Amino acid sequence: MRRTDVKFHELNEKLCEDKASHQQARLQALDDIFSKFEEAKERFIMQYDQISKKEKSMISALADKVAKLDKSLKIEEEIEGEFKTLMQTLCLYL
């Protein structure tokens, strides 16, 4: 009887150790998953920030180009108006 008790305790200890080891492995796997998730999240945040900066820069550059084109168009319209007036004046003298 004593021998079976000892064997039972040995098996019970082995089972508890295996269970603890298995739980530790599962916790480590979860830690690894969360670490990878956090790393990926940080990469995505950095990519988003870079894209956002590029986007703002592009929008600013486009706004500058639109402003220059608008100014150029106004100058062109003024020149056309002056040319039209000049042509009418010349036609009156001819």
C-alpha positions in Angstrom: 0.0 0.0 0.0 2.8 2.4 0.8 4.4 1.7 -2.5 1.2 2.6 -4.4 0.9 5.8 -2.4 4.5 6.8 -3.3 3.8 5.9 -7.0 0.6 8.0 -6.9 2.4 11.0 -5.4 5.1 10.7 -8.0 2.6 10.5 -10.8 0.6 13.4 -9.3 3.8 15.6 -9.1 4.7 14.7 -12.7 1.2 15.6 -13.8 1.3 18.9 -11.9 4.8 19.7 -13.4 3.5 18.8 -16.9 0.4 21.0 -16.4 2.5 23.9 -15.1 4.9 23.5 -18.0 2.1 23.4 -20.5 0.5 26.5 -19.0 3.8 28.3 -19.0 4.2 27.4 -22.7 0.7 28.7 -23.5 1.4 31.9 -21.6 4.7 32.3 -23.5 3.0 31.7 -26.8 0.4 34.4 -25.9 3.1 36.8 -24.9 4.8 36.2 -28.2 1.6 36.8 -30.1 1.0 40.1 -28.2 4.6 41.2 -28.7 4.3 40.6 -32.5 1.0 42.4 -32.5 2.5 45.4 -30.7 5.4 45.5 -33.1 3.1 45.3 -36.1 0.9 48.0 -34.6 4.0 50.3 -34.1 5.1 49.7 -37.7 1.6 50.5 -39.0 1.5 53.7 -36.9 4.9 54.7 -38.3 3.8 54.0 -41.9 0.6 55.9 -41.3 2.5 58.9 -40.0 4.9 58.8 -43.0 2.0 58.6 -45.4 0.2 61.4 -43.6 3.3 63.6 -43.9 3.7 62.9 -47.6 0.0 63.5 -48.2 0.2 66.9 -46.4 3.3 67.8 -48.4 1.6 66.8 -51.7 -1.5 68.8 -50.8 0.5 71.8 -50.0 2.5 71.5 -53.2 -0.7 71.1 -55.2 -2.2 74.1 -53.5 0.8 76.2 -54.4 0.6 75.0 -58.0 -3.1 75.8 -58.2 -2.4 79.3 -56.8 0.3 79.9 -59.4 -1.9 78.7 -62.2 -4.8 80.9 -60.9 -2.4 83.9 -60.9 -1.1 83.0 -64.3 -4.7 82.7 -65.7 -5.6 86.1 -64.3 -2.5 87.6 -65.9 -3.4 85.9 -69.2 -6.9 87.2 -69.0 -5.6 90.7 -68.4 -3.3 90.5 -71.3 -6.0 89.2 -73.6 -8.3 92.1 -72.5 -5.5 94.6 -73.1 -4.8 93.1 -76.5 -8.4 93.2 -77.4 -8.6 96.9 -76.4 -5.4 97.6 -78.3 -6.7 95.9 -81.5 -10.0 97.9 -81.3 -8.0 101.1 -80.9 -5.8 100.2 -83.8 -8.8 99.3 -86.0 -10.3 102.8 -85.2 -7.1 104.5 -86.5 -6.9 102.4 -89.7 
